[in-house]
């Protein structure tokens, strides 16, 4: 018996080694076999941050505040950005990290414990999968995927390689949002049957940009990665890539994924059974491909057989402040209202935001129940109105730290402690992808939550795998992770 068992074990190890070697050859990643690191009280988690131009520098700021973290490396394909950020880090008193241009080289560093991903959407899943395969834990910015299929592959990689993978939907760690969720679960507004996600941000036209030489210091091939390599223009590059289908998902997948996640979370549902979205690119004649106005409806069948609805709206220009969201009514003394921190001038490489841009935004969620309704403004505050007379009910304000929660779980190795686990991120990102596919095809989709497939619609399922774009070798999401 023992001999047979030993032979089986040897064969298994050989098979596993062959599989790993084959995947490594496809991805360019060197697989790491090592005992799981046990962190002592004085050990610091060595984090590498990928993409430091925009949101990635917020990662730098957050990790730099944590005594249990060392920013060991940064990786960016734009050497101009890297130089600028290193200078800022020096002024902040952060020890100079290692620098990389190619994430594959970074992942060969066995001393790196975790990778924090803040690159464009079309890189999120592939970079996360490679990091899992290389033995790293992952913080992945929202949305976790550019299409449904690669998001599912990231979920599988996290499970297969036993990695801690946090999704960058920060509301999941907001104290007030968590409190509001608990109050709704306890029946504050009765039976919750409808949730709404509001993504109304003042966004101006991006105009037209001609093809131009790639800027000095930019590795455009690596920046493009899995997407088709097309001639360089400013509107396909920094920030405006959000509005191009090859690389972005529109505002529903940019700002909107936060509110989509909260809307689904508060409703207490998973994947939908039916999706319909209509909209368009209104008002402007420019290079933007994604819609700037989008109305979406999702139907869910809950475990108890009752149907629930989720409505989602994207607006890009004038709007009103529904349920006081964005009006300043949620403001606490000495603190800015949640969701009202947008700059009033054009950020480098991004779209110009309107005059007093913050006061034009309405970003949040509304939940409707049999006994009242509850609204959340941004990531850190809520108010409620109860009864037929809509009398003011409980309210609260308080933030949290999604990065700190991630580091706590990296140290404890307890995946169940994650506030925003990748499995939940994938479900919410799938709603974004389904809405975009419904919009692009101009029809309602019937979705099977068990198979995660659109019923009887090969064209829709093909788009959910990014079939209209495909993957550019060698930056290919593997069929087998």
C-alpha beads as a LAMMPS data file, in Angstrom:
LAMMPS data file: protein, C-alpha beads

481 atoms
480 bonds

1 atom types
1 bond types

-500.0 500.0 xlo xhi
-500.0 500.0 ylo yhi
-500.0 500.0 zlo zhi

Masses

1 110.0

Atoms # bond

1 1 1 0.000 0.000 0.000
2 1 1 2.725 2.483 0.972
3 1 1 4.659 1.802 -2.259
4 1 1 1.559 2.395 -4.399
5 1 1 0.842 5.607 -2.502
6 1 1 4.406 6.808 -2.962
7 1 1 4.314 6.129 -6.699
8 1 1 1.036 8.020 -7.007
9 1 1 2.497 10.945 -5.106
10 1 1 5.613 11.049 -7.314
11 1 1 3.503 10.915 -10.477
12 1 1 1.329 13.723 -9.167
13 1 1 4.319 15.938 -8.434
14 1 1 5.778 15.286 -11.882
15 1 1 2.465 16.133 -13.515
16 1 1 2.157 19.323 -11.509
17 1 1 5.688 20.381 -12.407
18 1 1 5.016 19.832 -16.119
19 1 1 1.834 21.877 -15.950
20 1 1 3.593 24.729 -14.167
21 1 1 6.444 24.708 -16.652
22 1 1 4.025 24.834 -19.565
23 1 1 2.151 27.785 -18.112
24 1 1 5.388 29.551 -17.309
25 1 1 6.492 29.227 -20.913
26 1 1 3.238 30.760 -22.091
27 1 1 3.243 33.699 -19.705
28 1 1 6.922 34.366 -19.240
29 1 1 6.553 33.958 -15.473
30 1 1 9.015 32.036 -13.340
31 1 1 6.965 29.943 -10.933
32 1 1 7.991 30.000 -7.309
33 1 1 7.820 26.992 -5.025
34 1 1 8.398 27.995 -1.435
35 1 1 6.890 27.449 2.006
36 1 1 4.149 29.887 2.924
37 1 1 5.752 32.846 4.664
38 1 1 4.836 33.277 8.319
39 1 1 5.020 36.905 9.386
40 1 1 6.441 37.696 12.784
41 1 1 5.392 40.736 14.797
42 1 1 8.311 42.776 13.454
43 1 1 8.256 41.482 9.863
44 1 1 7.077 43.824 7.156
45 1 1 5.096 42.805 4.083
46 1 1 7.139 43.671 0.992
47 1 1 4.725 45.188 -1.538
48 1 1 5.301 46.027 -5.208
49 1 1 2.984 48.634 -6.772
50 1 1 2.252 48.342 -10.491
51 1 1 1.130 51.561 -12.169
52 1 1 1.882 54.705 -10.157
53 1 1 0.609 57.567 -12.307
54 1 1 -2.957 57.942 -10.991
55 1 1 -4.712 55.716 -8.466
56 1 1 -1.496 53.760 -7.998
57 1 1 0.073 56.666 -6.157
58 1 1 -2.819 56.501 -3.718
59 1 1 -1.594 52.954 -3.064
60 1 1 1.850 54.412 -2.352
61 1 1 0.366 56.915 0.109
62 1 1 -1.695 54.289 1.919
63 1 1 1.031 51.662 2.236
64 1 1 3.591 54.274 3.304
65 1 1 1.503 54.971 6.422
66 1 1 1.645 51.339 7.564
67 1 1 4.551 50.307 9.809
68 1 1 3.969 46.670 8.794
69 1 1 4.572 47.389 5.084
70 1 1 7.648 48.098 2.999
71 1 1 7.160 49.519 -0.498
72 1 1 9.802 47.306 -2.049
73 1 1 9.237 48.067 -5.746
74 1 1 7.276 50.130 -8.237
75 1 1 6.579 49.179 -11.842
76 1 1 5.467 51.519 -14.612
77 1 1 5.881 51.468 -18.388
78 1 1 6.303 55.270 -18.449
79 1 1 9.760 56.185 -17.158
80 1 1 8.671 59.831 -16.934
81 1 1 5.995 58.889 -14.426
82 1 1 8.409 56.703 -12.476
83 1 1 10.952 59.525 -12.163
84 1 1 8.292 61.949 -10.987
85 1 1 6.910 59.533 -8.413
86 1 1 10.341 58.582 -7.064
87 1 1 11.044 62.260 -6.460
88 1 1 7.750 62.605 -4.596
89 1 1 8.455 59.506 -2.541
90 1 1 11.840 60.883 -1.558
91 1 1 10.183 64.094 -0.314
92 1 1 7.716 61.950 1.642
93 1 1 10.593 60.168 3.326
94 1 1 9.872 56.811 1.675
95 1 1 13.011 54.733 1.057
96 1 1 13.752 54.373 -2.641
97 1 1 12.211 51.162 -3.996
98 1 1 13.386 48.931 -6.807
99 1 1 12.006 50.041 -10.176
100 1 1 10.707 47.915 -13.036
101 1 1 9.213 48.508 -16.461
102 1 1 8.134 44.911 -17.196
103 1 1 5.949 43.255 -14.542
104 1 1 7.305 39.839 -15.542
105 1 1 10.742 40.846 -14.300
106 1 1 9.261 42.121 -11.060
107 1 1 7.464 38.825 -10.444
108 1 1 10.778 36.964 -10.583
109 1 1 11.803 38.679 -7.334
110 1 1 11.208 36.029 -4.674
111 1 1 11.405 38.605 -1.874
112 1 1 8.199 40.350 -2.994
113 1 1 5.220 39.208 -0.908
114 1 1 2.370 41.099 -2.545
115 1 1 1.565 43.002 -5.727
116 1 1 -0.758 46.003 -5.758
117 1 1 -2.214 46.522 -9.238
118 1 1 -3.328 49.961 -10.443
119 1 1 -2.694 49.721 -14.181
120 1 1 -5.366 50.181 -16.913
121 1 1 -8.342 47.793 -16.873
122 1 1 -7.188 45.614 -19.759
123 1 1 -4.160 44.515 -17.692
124 1 1 -5.896 43.830 -14.351
125 1 1 -6.786 40.143 -14.646
126 1 1 -3.687 39.006 -16.522
127 1 1 -1.340 40.760 -14.123
128 1 1 -3.304 39.348 -11.184
129 1 1 -3.172 35.812 -12.572
130 1 1 0.565 36.052 -13.222
131 1 1 1.094 37.351 -9.675
132 1 1 -0.892 34.442 -8.193
133 1 1 1.126 31.976 -10.281
134 1 1 4.326 33.590 -9.025
135 1 1 3.301 33.104 -5.391
136 1 1 2.288 36.708 -4.640
137 1 1 -0.799 37.987 -2.878
138 1 1 -2.727 40.591 -4.862
139 1 1 -4.554 43.858 -4.363
140 1 1 -6.352 44.426 -7.679
141 1 1 -7.914 47.750 -8.550
142 1 1 -11.470 47.873 -9.787
143 1 1 -12.821 46.508 -12.026
144 1 1 -10.893 43.269 -11.598
145 1 1 -11.382 42.429 -15.269
146 1 1 -11.817 43.880 -18.738
147 1 1 -14.287 41.101 -19.578
148 1 1 -16.204 38.438 -17.687
149 1 1 -14.069 35.458 -18.696
150 1 1 -10.708 36.779 -17.536
151 1 1 -12.281 37.792 -14.224
152 1 1 -13.419 34.224 -13.706
153 1 1 -9.895 33.042 -14.505
154 1 1 -8.479 35.373 -11.852
155 1 1 -10.904 33.926 -9.296
156 1 1 -9.724 30.435 -10.260
157 1 1 -6.064 31.416 -9.980
158 1 1 -6.589 32.879 -6.512
159 1 1 -8.191 29.631 -5.395
160 1 1 -5.677 27.319 -7.075
161 1 1 -2.588 29.073 -5.708
162 1 1 -4.113 29.847 -2.298
163 1 1 -3.569 33.574 -2.660
164 1 1 -5.040 36.469 -0.718
165 1 1 -6.699 38.628 -3.412
166 1 1 -8.500 41.847 -2.501
167 1 1 -10.657 43.856 -4.931
168 1 1 -10.310 47.638 -4.932
169 1 1 -13.948 48.419 -4.142
170 1 1 -13.162 50.622 -1.149
171 1 1 -16.719 50.946 0.145
172 1 1 -16.434 47.372 1.411
173 1 1 -14.129 48.680 4.153
174 1 1 -16.106 51.855 4.940
175 1 1 -17.333 51.799 8.538
176 1 1 -20.525 53.740 7.783
177 1 1 -21.329 51.625 4.731
178 1 1 -20.814 48.409 6.707
179 1 1 -23.059 49.815 9.462
180 1 1 -25.765 50.734 6.957
181 1 1 -25.649 47.252 5.439
182 1 1 -26.133 45.701 8.857
183 1 1 -29.074 47.975 9.647
184 1 1 -30.749 47.010 6.372
185 1 1 -30.145 43.312 7.086
186 1 1 -31.734 43.877 10.512
187 1 1 -34.854 45.326 8.857
188 1 1 -34.393 49.104 9.186
189 1 1 -36.211 49.821 5.908
190 1 1 -38.111 46.538 5.777
191 1 1 -37.894 44.173 2.845
192 1 1 -35.367 45.621 0.378
193 1 1 -36.660 45.008 -3.138
194 1 1 -34.884 47.673 -5.223
195 1 1 -31.438 49.246 -5.245
196 1 1 -30.096 52.030 -7.433
197 1 1 -26.525 52.928 -8.286
198 1 1 -25.855 56.524 -9.339
199 1 1 -22.750 57.495 -11.280
200 1 1 -23.242 61.133 -12.287
201 1 1 -19.883 62.817 -12.844
202 1 1 -19.289 66.033 -14.744
203 1 1 -17.124 64.967 -17.675
204 1 1 -16.277 67.156 -20.636
205 1 1 -15.432 66.065 -24.184
206 1 1 -12.050 64.466 -24.818
207 1 1 -11.985 65.924 -28.318
208 1 1 -10.127 64.388 -31.244
209 1 1 -6.433 63.510 -31.167
210 1 1 -4.322 62.683 -34.217
211 1 1 -1.896 59.778 -34.387
212 1 1 1.483 60.804 -32.997
213 1 1 4.911 59.375 -32.132
214 1 1 5.116 57.446 -28.875
215 1 1 6.472 59.805 -26.178
216 1 1 10.076 59.298 -25.137
217 1 1 10.441 57.022 -22.139
218 1 1 7.179 55.138 -22.793
219 1 1 7.170 51.413 -23.569
220 1 1 3.959 51.475 -25.598
221 1 1 4.144 47.789 -26.470
222 1 1 4.047 46.847 -22.775
223 1 1 1.391 49.472 -22.060
224 1 1 -0.811 47.958 -24.781
225 1 1 -0.163 44.434 -23.519
226 1 1 -3.156 42.144 -24.199
227 1 1 -4.962 44.694 -26.396
228 1 1 -4.465 45.175 -30.153
229 1 1 -1.421 47.330 -30.901
230 1 1 -2.798 50.445 -32.594
231 1 1 -1.095 53.741 -33.477
232 1 1 -0.436 55.984 -30.492
233 1 1 -2.765 58.899 -29.755
234 1 1 -3.228 60.840 -26.514
235 1 1 -6.820 59.633 -26.361
236 1 1 -5.697 55.996 -26.296
237 1 1 -3.221 56.665 -23.507
238 1 1 -3.211 58.188 -20.012
239 1 1 -6.678 58.259 -18.426
240 1 1 -8.685 58.553 -21.653
241 1 1 -8.124 54.836 -22.266
242 1 1 -11.225 54.460 -20.019
243 1 1 -13.402 55.534 -22.946
244 1 1 -11.920 53.158 -25.556
245 1 1 -13.380 49.622 -25.772
246 1 1 -9.999 47.899 -26.282
247 1 1 -8.742 49.075 -22.902
248 1 1 -11.608 50.465 -20.825
249 1 1 -15.214 49.830 -19.807
250 1 1 -16.684 53.340 -19.806
251 1 1 -17.705 55.148 -16.648
252 1 1 -19.840 52.217 -15.505
253 1 1 -16.575 50.294 -15.139
254 1 1 -14.551 53.276 -13.928
255 1 1 -16.343 55.163 -11.154
256 1 1 -19.493 53.080 -11.540
257 1 1 -18.086 49.740 -10.394
258 1 1 -17.945 51.123 -6.832
259 1 1 -21.651 51.932 -6.827
260 1 1 -22.528 48.743 -8.706
261 1 1 -20.806 46.698 -6.018
262 1 1 -22.622 48.515 -3.213
263 1 1 -25.975 48.200 -5.022
264 1 1 -25.564 44.435 -5.381
265 1 1 -24.189 44.040 -1.845
266 1 1 -27.099 45.904 -0.250
267 1 1 -29.632 43.961 -2.272
268 1 1 -28.064 40.705 -1.048
269 1 1 -27.780 39.071 -4.460
270 1 1 -25.158 37.442 -6.686
271 1 1 -25.372 37.077 -10.466
272 1 1 -28.507 38.357 -12.254
273 1 1 -31.015 36.423 -14.340
274 1 1 -31.848 39.227 -16.791
275 1 1 -30.021 42.373 -17.948
276 1 1 -31.024 45.257 -20.190
277 1 1 -29.131 48.465 -20.951
278 1 1 -29.733 51.378 -23.291
279 1 1 -27.884 54.632 -23.730
280 1 1 -25.451 56.401 -25.977
281 1 1 -22.648 58.877 -26.470
282 1 1 -24.583 62.111 -26.335
283 1 1 -23.694 65.742 -26.902
284 1 1 -20.048 65.444 -27.963
285 1 1 -18.273 64.665 -31.231
286 1 1 -14.994 63.144 -30.088
287 1 1 -12.906 59.961 -29.896
288 1 1 -14.876 58.402 -27.026
289 1 1 -16.339 54.993 -27.917
290 1 1 -18.090 54.071 -24.667
291 1 1 -21.466 55.580 -23.758
292 1 1 -21.516 58.660 -21.536
293 1 1 -25.166 58.125 -20.659
294 1 1 -26.387 54.633 -19.773
295 1 1 -29.524 53.253 -18.100
296 1 1 -29.322 49.640 -16.891
297 1 1 -31.786 47.245 -15.278
298 1 1 -30.909 43.925 -13.630
299 1 1 -33.315 41.289 -12.371
300 1 1 -32.325 38.766 -9.692
301 1 1 -33.978 35.642 -8.400
302 1 1 -33.144 35.289 -4.709
303 1 1 -32.811 32.031 -2.815
304 1 1 -36.312 32.406 -1.343
305 1 1 -37.808 32.674 -4.830
306 1 1 -38.492 36.400 -4.676
307 1 1 -37.385 38.708 -7.471
308 1 1 -35.307 41.801 -6.839
309 1 1 -34.289 44.691 -9.057
310 1 1 -31.117 46.732 -9.433
311 1 1 -31.135 49.925 -11.497
312 1 1 -27.952 51.695 -12.540
313 1 1 -27.433 55.042 -14.234
314 1 1 -24.437 56.802 -15.737
315 1 1 -24.701 60.515 -16.590
316 1 1 -21.889 62.747 -17.763
317 1 1 -23.200 66.283 -17.500
318 1 1 -26.034 68.162 -15.774
319 1 1 -27.925 66.310 -13.054
320 1 1 -29.857 66.761 -9.817
321 1 1 -28.873 65.510 -6.370
322 1 1 -31.184 62.587 -5.735
323 1 1 -31.788 61.703 -2.068
324 1 1 -29.464 64.627 -1.211
325 1 1 -26.459 62.679 -2.542
326 1 1 -23.749 65.108 -3.611
327 1 1 -25.577 68.118 -2.182
328 1 1 -23.422 68.450 0.930
329 1 1 -26.256 67.348 3.218
330 1 1 -24.223 64.325 4.347
331 1 1 -21.307 66.519 5.374
332 1 1 -19.881 66.190 8.880
333 1 1 -18.115 69.106 10.526
334 1 1 -14.540 69.443 9.303
335 1 1 -14.902 66.689 6.689
336 1 1 -15.656 67.002 2.965
337 1 1 -18.820 65.275 1.751
338 1 1 -18.102 61.828 0.366
339 1 1 -17.781 61.797 -3.395
340 1 1 -17.174 65.563 -3.662
341 1 1 -13.413 65.604 -3.928
342 1 1 -13.029 65.779 -7.732
343 1 1 -10.582 68.460 -8.931
344 1 1 -11.989 71.553 -10.616
345 1 1 -9.290 71.689 -13.250
346 1 1 -8.146 69.197 -15.821
347 1 1 -5.791 66.641 -14.249
348 1 1 -2.705 65.748 -16.241
349 1 1 -3.807 63.499 -19.091
350 1 1 -7.429 63.392 -17.951
351 1 1 -10.661 65.075 -18.986
352 1 1 -11.504 68.583 -17.845
353 1 1 -14.087 68.572 -15.111
354 1 1 -16.723 71.278 -14.982
355 1 1 -16.682 74.437 -12.851
356 1 1 -17.013 73.577 -9.162
357 1 1 -16.940 69.980 -10.339
358 1 1 -17.515 68.459 -6.947
359 1 1 -20.882 70.179 -6.531
360 1 1 -22.029 68.758 -9.874
361 1 1 -21.419 65.114 -8.973
362 1 1 -24.002 62.711 -7.619
363 1 1 -22.205 59.481 -6.790
364 1 1 -23.824 56.975 -4.458
365 1 1 -26.637 54.505 -3.852
366 1 1 -30.283 54.391 -2.853
367 1 1 -32.082 51.373 -1.390
368 1 1 -35.868 51.052 -1.260
369 1 1 -37.747 48.846 1.188
370 1 1 -41.236 48.254 2.504
371 1 1 -40.651 50.614 5.461
372 1 1 -38.515 53.380 3.969
373 1 1 -35.403 54.138 1.979
374 1 1 -31.712 54.619 2.669
375 1 1 -29.112 56.590 0.707
376 1 1 -25.313 56.351 0.711
377 1 1 -23.167 59.291 -0.385
378 1 1 -19.892 58.056 -1.828
379 1 1 -17.860 55.675 0.334
380 1 1 -18.360 56.852 3.894
381 1 1 -21.823 58.125 4.831
382 1 1 -25.505 57.236 4.830
383 1 1 -28.913 58.646 5.775
384 1 1 -32.323 57.017 6.023
385 1 1 -35.959 58.079 5.838
386 1 1 -38.665 55.913 7.422
387 1 1 -42.429 55.395 7.232
388 1 1 -45.149 56.938 5.127
389 1 1 -44.082 60.427 6.187
390 1 1 -40.429 59.706 5.365
391 1 1 -39.229 60.818 8.784
392 1 1 -35.420 61.023 9.202
393 1 1 -33.995 57.765 10.520
394 1 1 -30.508 56.605 11.526
395 1 1 -27.525 58.121 9.730
396 1 1 -23.783 57.786 9.999
397 1 1 -20.401 58.774 8.630
398 1 1 -17.106 56.944 8.841
399 1 1 -14.448 55.665 6.487
400 1 1 -12.138 52.679 6.495
401 1 1 -9.070 51.358 4.766
402 1 1 -9.280 48.612 2.148
403 1 1 -5.479 48.410 1.856
404 1 1 -5.028 47.963 5.611
405 1 1 -7.603 45.164 5.580
406 1 1 -5.669 43.499 2.749
407 1 1 -2.368 43.687 4.628
408 1 1 -3.985 42.310 7.793
409 1 1 -5.150 39.270 5.815
410 1 1 -1.785 38.833 4.088
411 1 1 -0.185 38.641 7.519
412 1 1 -2.813 36.384 9.093
413 1 1 -3.266 34.196 5.952
414 1 1 -7.014 34.283 6.659
415 1 1 -8.799 34.839 3.373
416 1 1 -12.146 34.943 5.136
417 1 1 -11.097 38.241 6.737
418 1 1 -11.065 40.120 3.425
419 1 1 -13.697 42.836 3.167
420 1 1 -13.600 42.834 -0.645
421 1 1 -12.628 39.305 -1.740
422 1 1 -12.030 38.771 -5.446
423 1 1 -15.049 36.459 -5.687
424 1 1 -17.337 39.377 -4.803
425 1 1 -15.426 41.726 -7.087
426 1 1 -15.908 39.330 -9.991
427 1 1 -19.679 39.208 -9.472
428 1 1 -19.976 42.989 -9.481
429 1 1 -17.624 43.379 -12.454
430 1 1 -19.737 40.826 -14.335
431 1 1 -22.752 43.118 -13.948
432 1 1 -20.704 45.877 -15.598
433 1 1 -19.720 43.593 -18.474
434 1 1 -23.264 42.327 -18.974
435 1 1 -24.612 45.881 -19.106
436 1 1 -22.002 46.883 -21.681
437 1 1 -22.727 43.808 -23.812
438 1 1 -26.482 44.463 -23.658
439 1 1 -25.860 48.068 -24.724
440 1 1 -23.539 47.105 -27.571
441 1 1 -25.856 44.424 -28.937
442 1 1 -29.036 46.416 -28.359
443 1 1 -30.965 43.632 -26.661
444 1 1 -31.947 42.137 -23.308
445 1 1 -29.791 39.258 -22.050
446 1 1 -31.025 36.245 -20.109
447 1 1 -28.212 35.074 -17.841
448 1 1 -27.720 31.725 -16.111
449 1 1 -26.099 32.390 -12.710
450 1 1 -24.967 28.769 -12.427
451 1 1 -23.066 28.540 -15.718
452 1 1 -22.291 32.285 -15.875
453 1 1 -23.431 32.299 -19.494
454 1 1 -26.016 34.211 -21.525
455 1 1 -28.757 31.782 -22.495
456 1 1 -29.075 31.115 -26.226
457 1 1 -26.869 34.021 -27.318
458 1 1 -23.463 33.047 -28.711
459 1 1 -22.726 36.603 -29.813
460 1 1 -23.176 37.904 -26.266
461 1 1 -21.068 35.123 -24.781
462 1 1 -18.356 35.859 -27.306
463 1 1 -18.265 39.502 -26.208
464 1 1 -18.092 38.405 -22.560
465 1 1 -14.832 36.695 -23.555
466 1 1 -13.721 39.848 -25.397
467 1 1 -14.118 37.956 -28.653
468 1 1 -14.274 41.160 -30.676
469 1 1 -10.767 42.044 -29.528
470 1 1 -8.903 38.891 -28.507
471 1 1 -5.509 38.736 -26.792
472 1 1 -2.190 39.735 -28.290
473 1 1 0.624 37.253 -27.720
474 1 1 2.429 36.828 -25.420
475 1 1 0.004 38.744 -23.188
476 1 1 -2.641 36.040 -23.170
477 1 1 -4.928 35.076 -20.309
478 1 1 -4.406 31.293 -20.038
479 1 1 -7.208 28.792 -20.571
480 1 1 -5.812 26.811 -17.650
481 1 1 -4.520 28.921 -14.803

Bonds

1 1 1 2
2 1 2 3
3 1 3 4
4 1 4 5
5 1 5 6
6 1 6 7
7 1 7 8
8 1 8 9
9 1 9 10
10 1 10 11
11 1 11 12
12 1 12 13
13 1 13 14
14 1 14 15
15 1 15 16
16 1 16 17
17 1 17 18
18 1 18 19
19 1 19 20
20 1 20 21
21 1 21 22
22 1 22 23
23 1 23 24
24 1 24 25
25 1 25 26
26 1 26 27
27 1 27 28
28 1 28 29
29 1 29 30
30 1 30 31
31 1 31 32
32 1 32 33
33 1 33 34
34 1 34 35
35 1 35 36
36 1 36 37
37 1 37 38
38 1 38 39
39 1 39 40
40 1 40 41
41 1 41 42
42 1 42 43
43 1 43 44
44 1 44 45
45 1 45 46
46 1 46 47
47 1 47 48
48 1 48 49
49 1 49 50
50 1 50 51
51 1 51 52
52 1 52 53
53 1 53 54
54 1 54 55
55 1 55 56
56 1 56 57
57 1 57 58
58 1 58 59
59 1 59 60
60 1 60 61
61 1 61 62
62 1 62 63
63 1 63 64
64 1 64 65
65 1 65 66
66 1 66 67
67 1 67 68
68 1 68 69
69 1 69 70
70 1 70 71
71 1 71 72
72 1 72 73
73 1 73 74
74 1 74 75
75 1 75 76
76 1 76 77
77 1 77 78
78 1 78 79
79 1 79 80
80 1 80 81
81 1 81 82
82 1 82 83
83 1 83 84
84 1 84 85
85 1 85 86
86 1 86 87
87 1 87 88
88 1 88 89
89 1 89 90
90 1 90 91
91 1 91 92
92 1 92 93
93 1 93 94
94 1 94 95
95 1 95 96
96 1 96 97
97 1 97 98
98 1 98 99
99 1 99 100
100 1 100 101
101 1 101 102
102 1 102 103
103 1 103 104
104 1 104 105
105 1 105 106
106 1 106 107
107 1 107 108
108 1 108 109
109 1 109 110
110 1 110 111
111 1 111 112
112 1 112 113
113 1 113 114
114 1 114 115
115 1 115 116
116 1 116 117
117 1 117 118
118 1 118 119
119 1 119 120
120 1 120 121
121 1 121 122
122 1 122 123
123 1 123 124
124 1 124 125
125 1 125 126
126 1 126 127
127 1 127 128
128 1 128 129
129 1 129 130
130 1 130 131
131 1 131 132
132 1 132 133
133 1 133 134
134 1 134 135
135 1 135 136
136 1 136 137
137 1 137 138
138 1 138 139
139 1 139 140
140 1 140 141
141 1 141 142
142 1 142 143
143 1 143 144
144 1 144 145
145 1 145 146
146 1 146 147
147 1 147 148
148 1 148 149
149 1 149 150
150 1 150 151
151 1 151 152
152 1 152 153
153 1 153 154
154 1 154 155
155 1 155 156
156 1 156 157
157 1 157 158
158 1 158 159
159 1 159 160
160 1 160 161
161 1 161 162
162 1 162 163
163 1 163 164
164 1 164 165
165 1 165 166
166 1 166 167
167 1 167 168
168 1 168 169
169 1 169 170
170 1 170 171
171 1 171 172
172 1 172 173
173 1 173 174
174 1 174 175
175 1 175 176
176 1 176 177
177 1 177 178
178 1 178 179
179 1 179 180
180 1 180 181
181 1 181 182
182 1 182 183
183 1 183 184
184 1 184 185
185 1 185 186
186 1 186 187
187 1 187 188
188 1 188 189
189 1 189 190
190 1 190 191
191 1 191 192
192 1 192 193
193 1 193 194
194 1 194 195
195 1 195 196
196 1 196 197
197 1 197 198
198 1 198 199
199 1 199 200
200 1 200 201
201 1 201 202
202 1 202 203
203 1 203 204
204 1 204 205
205 1 205 206
206 1 206 207
207 1 207 208
208 1 208 209
209 1 209 210
210 1 210 211
211 1 211 212
212 1 212 213
213 1 213 214
214 1 214 215
215 1 215 216
216 1 216 217
217 1 217 218
218 1 218 219
219 1 219 220
220 1 220 221
221 1 221 222
222 1 222 223
223 1 223 224
224 1 224 225
225 1 225 226
226 1 226 227
227 1 227 228
228 1 228 229
229 1 229 230
230 1 230 231
231 1 231 232
232 1 232 233
233 1 233 234
234 1 234 235
235 1 235 236
236 1 236 237
237 1 237 238
238 1 238 239
239 1 239 240
240 1 240 241
241 1 241 242
242 1 242 243
243 1 243 244
244 1 244 245
245 1 245 246
246 1 246 247
247 1 247 248
248 1 248 249
249 1 249 250
250 1 250 251
251 1 251 252
252 1 252 253
253 1 253 254
254 1 254 255
255 1 255 256
256 1 256 257
257 1 257 258
258 1 258 259
259 1 259 260
260 1 260 261
261 1 261 262
262 1 262 263
263 1 263 264
264 1 264 265
265 1 265 266
266 1 266 267
267 1 267 268
268 1 268 269
269 1 269 270
270 1 270 271
271 1 271 272
272 1 272 273
273 1 273 274
274 1 274 275
275 1 275 276
276 1 276 277
277 1 277 278
278 1 278 279
279 1 279 280
280 1 280 281
281 1 281 282
282 1 282 283
283 1 283 284
284 1 284 285
285 1 285 286
286 1 286 287
287 1 287 288
288 1 288 289
289 1 289 290
290 1 290 291
291 1 291 292
292 1 292 293
293 1 293 294
294 1 294 295
295 1 295 296
296 1 296 297
297 1 297 298
298 1 298 299
299 1 299 300
300 1 300 301
301 1 301 302
302 1 302 303
303 1 303 304
304 1 304 305
305 1 305 306
306 1 306 307
307 1 307 308
308 1 308 309
309 1 309 310
310 1 310 311
311 1 311 312
312 1 312 313
313 1 313 314
314 1 314 315
315 1 315 316
316 1 316 317
317 1 317 318
318 1 318 319
319 1 319 320
320 1 320 321
321 1 321 322
322 1 322 323
323 1 323 324
324 1 324 325
325 1 325 326
326 1 326 327
327 1 327 328
328 1 328 329
329 1 329 330
330 1 330 331
331 1 331 332
332 1 332 333
333 1 333 334
334 1 334 335
335 1 335 336
336 1 336 337
337 1 337 338
338 1 338 339
339 1 339 340
340 1 340 341
341 1 341 342
342 1 342 343
343 1 343 344
344 1 344 345
345 1 345 346
346 1 346 347
347 1 347 348
348 1 348 349
349 1 349 350
350 1 350 351
351 1 351 352
352 1 352 353
353 1 353 354
354 1 354 355
355 1 355 356
356 1 356 357
357 1 357 358
358 1 358 359
359 1 359 360
360 1 360 361
361 1 361 362
362 1 362 363
363 1 363 364
364 1 364 365
365 1 365 366
366 1 366 367
367 1 367 368
368 1 368 369
369 1 369 370
370 1 370 371
371 1 371 372
372 1 372 373
373 1 373 374
374 1 374 375
375 1 375 376
376 1 376 377
377 1 377 378
378 1 378 379
379 1 379 380
380 1 380 381
381 1 381 382
382 1 382 383
383 1 383 384
384 1 384 385
385 1 385 386
386 1 386 387
387 1 387 388
388 1 388 389
389 1 389 390
390 1 390 391
391 1 391 392
392 1 392 393
393 1 393 394
394 1 394 395
395 1 395 396
396 1 396 397
397 1 397 398
398 1 398 399
399 1 399 400
400 1 400 401
401 1 401 402
402 1 402 403
403 1 403 404
404 1 404 405
405 1 405 406
406 1 406 407
407 1 407 408
408 1 408 409
409 1 409 410
410 1 410 411
411 1 411 412
412 1 412 413
413 1 413 414
414 1 414 415
415 1 415 416
416 1 416 417
417 1 417 418
418 1 418 419
419 1 419 420
420 1 420 421
421 1 421 422
422 1 422 423
423 1 423 424
424 1 424 425
425 1 425 426
426 1 426 427
427 1 427 428
428 1 428 429
429 1 429 430
430 1 430 431
431 1 431 432
432 1 432 433
433 1 433 434
434 1 434 435
435 1 435 436
436 1 436 437
437 1 437 438
438 1 438 439
439 1 439 440
440 1 440 441
441 1 441 442
442 1 442 443
443 1 443 444
444 1 444 445
445 1 445 446
446 1 446 447
447 1 447 448
448 1 448 449
449 1 449 450
450 1 450 451
451 1 451 452
452 1 452 453
453 1 453 454
454 1 454 455
455 1 455 456
456 1 456 457
457 1 457 458
458 1 458 459
459 1 459 460
460 1 460 461
461 1 461 462
462 1 462 463
463 1 463 464
464 1 464 465
465 1 465 466
466 1 466 467
467 1 467 468
468 1 468 469
469 1 469 470
470 1 470 471
471 1 471 472
472 1 472 473
473 1 473 474
474 1 474 475
475 1 475 476
476 1 476 477
477 1 477 478
478 1 478 479
479 1 479 480
480 1 480 481
